[in-house]
Amino acid sequence: MKTDKAKQLLLETAADLSREKSLVPAQANYVLKISGLNRVSKQVLFGKTLTIRHFPFTIGRSSSAYDASFRGPDFLIFEHAPGHVSRQHLSIELLDGRIFVADETSRFGSLINGEQLGKNAGGKERIPLRYGRNVVKLGGRSSPFVFEMEITPGDGTEVFDDYVPWENDTIHVASLYLKLCQATREIITSSKIDKQKRMTMATNLSAGIADDPQVAETLYCYATHPDTFTDAVVAHSINVCIYAIQLARALSYGKEYIIKTGAAALLHDIGMYSVPREITEKRETVTEAEFEILKRHTTDGYEKLYDARDHLALVPVVAHEHHERVDGSGYPQGKRTLQEIVELFGLVDFFEAVTHYRPQRGPVTPHQGIKMLMEGKYEYFSPNLLKTFVNVFSLFPVFSVVRLNTGEIGQVVKSNLDLILRPVVKVLLDKHGQPLSQKKEVDLSEEKNLFITKDISDRIFIDSYFKIGV
């Protein structure tokens, strides 16, 4: 019996020593990558891998308690209450050069490599992650949320292109985008907030994006991905908001008007939630009768936002008229005379819609979207405003994949307003089609010997090359 106990103790000690060796080395430079291990978990990450470089990083359930102040967790899990995940579920922390997961308050805790975490679930308050691969079941044994958390070596340098400053902190753009989507859904769907608070929240959200050009630019790059959020109306609303802010800034509008523009964009499709889901989520082409029902969202939106006319007059007007066209072919009234900003909203709304997934169809590339406008197929936009739009979003929009005269292949990551044919390009492949060993970006406005020879976006699968923030 004593021999068996001694043997068991020896095995436990050996396991502890082995575990200690697998911990992150003190003061190591590393990153933490989070990915889903099943369908549900992959969905909440949109099938991508979230890379974490700044700690603490918090995870929790989405809640209406998180409004436009964005003071909730960094990564929000969308789950109906009561569910498995708590509002403030766990924190990933850096302590003495090692990464720990901590949980002092959640109801069901989590399993970290099979070990129970969570004071209220009868487990530990803090568990160190192993160097390499960790399996985390967030929310207890019966939870559907299973993630891989992998600690990998860093490259010795800080990477800032997927992090942005926000509320005196630095936040991953994917986390910020998720927060913006959550706030947007609350703003445009919640029955618990009154009309005045809705306007205030929309204005605050718009101001948060518009206040810092770096935030707006990085969010714009992220929002150009064709598959960003599970609720198409929410994704469309926040994307149009981001696009509209970029457009308004490029047109040198004043800061106050830029914020109002963003707020109007955020709310422009609020009437879509009056349309039956069997129409908005239909995978087949809608019938003429269904389209007549869908068109009512402009009038419904106007009625919901009518009370905002005194202090945000643009808001109900944009909701009502963003589908009107100067040739009279639009709806709901067939108007031909539109405010300039309203017509520009129509352009942004169209461009965002065709370049993102919808239940009925796949997206076109941004370059194709520009071509659709420029080739005259959609002549219901004023030529001068169309030119303005193209000047801002470029003939080679962000997200386009292009071939340079050197034979190298890259992706457009920023437009140059003064030289629309010479954007900033992140070079991905050398002239032989092989991935570069080191990333590089070239600003074609400064590199006079370099130029784009062809847009090749259509030849490349969309999901395989746009990886900013993931």
C-alpha positions, 0 to 999 in steps of 0.5 A: 500500500505504501509502495503504491502511494509512493509511486503515485506521489512520484508520478504526480511530482513528475507530472508537475515538473513536466508541467512546469517546464511547459509553462511560458518562460519568464520574460519571454516574448510571445503572443497568444492565439485563440481559435475555435475547436468546434462549429459554435466556437468558430462562429463566434470568431468568424472562423478566424484566429484572434491574436492577443499581444496585450494583457489583461485580455477579458472574455465574457458574454454579450449583454445589453448592459454594455452600451456605447461606453464599451467597458465590457470584456475585450472579447464578447461571446454571443449567448442567450442568458442564462447560458454558460458564459458569464458577463465577466467570465475570465481574464487572461493575465500576464504575471511574472512573464507567464500567462494565466487565466483567472476567474473569480466571479463566473457561475460555471467556470471553465476547463483549462486542459481538463482542470477546473477553473473558477472559484464559484465552480469549485476550481482554482481562481487562477491557472497558468497556460502551457507554452504551446497548445491549450484547450479551454472549454469556456463555461463548464463541462456542458458548454459548447464553447471550446477554444484552442489557446496557443502560446507562440514565440513573438518575433521580437517586435511589436505589431501595431497594424491590428491594434488601435488606441481606445479609451486610454487603452490599446485594443485589438481591432477584431475585439473592437469591431465585435464591441461595435457590433454588439453596441450597434445591435443594442442601439437599433434593436433594443426596446429597453432604451428610449429614443433620446438614449438611442440618439445619444448612444449612436452619436457616442459610437460615431464620435468614438470612431471619428475622433482618431483617424487611426481608429477609423482607418484600421476599422475601415480596413477590417470592415472591408472583409466580406464576412464580418458579423453574423447579423447582416443588418448589424454588420451593414450598419456599422460598416456603412458608419465606418465608410461614411466617416471615412468619406466625410473626413476625406471631403473635409467636413467639420468634426461635428458633421462627421459625427452626425454623418456616422450616427445617421449611417449607423441608424439608416437601416433600423427599419429592416427589423420590421421586415419579417426574418423569412425575407431578410434571411431568405437564401433564394431571390426574393419575389416581387411581393417580398420586395415590396414588403422589404421596401417598407423599411425606409418608411418604418425607419423614418417613423422610428427616427422622426423624433430625432429631427430637431437635433439630428435632422440628418438621421430620419432623412437618411433612413427615409431616402438612402434608396432614392436615386436621381433618375427617379428609379428609387424608393419609397417616393421616387424622388429626383432631387436629393441632398448631396450627403444623402446621395453619397449615403446611397453610394456607400450603402450600395458599395458596402452591400455588393462587396459583402455576403448576403443570404441570397448571394456572395460578394463581389470584390471592391474593385468589381464594385467600383467597376459596376458603378463606373461602367454605367450599369448603375446610372442613377447616381450623379456623375460628379458625386460618383467621381467624388466617391471613386476619388475617396475609395480609389479605383483600387479600393482597400482589400483589392489584390494587385500585381505590381510591375515588379511581378510581386503581388500585394493587397491594397491597405490604404488609398491615397486621395491625391493619387488614386492610382497609387495606393499603399500596398502590402506585398504578399508574394514575390515575382515567383508567387512565393510568400515573402519571408518578411512583410513589407508595405510600399507607398506607391505615391512615394515609389515612382518606379513602382506601379500597379499593372493589374487588379487580380482580385477576381482570380483569388479566393476572397477568404484566403488573403485578407488577414488584417487583425486575425 
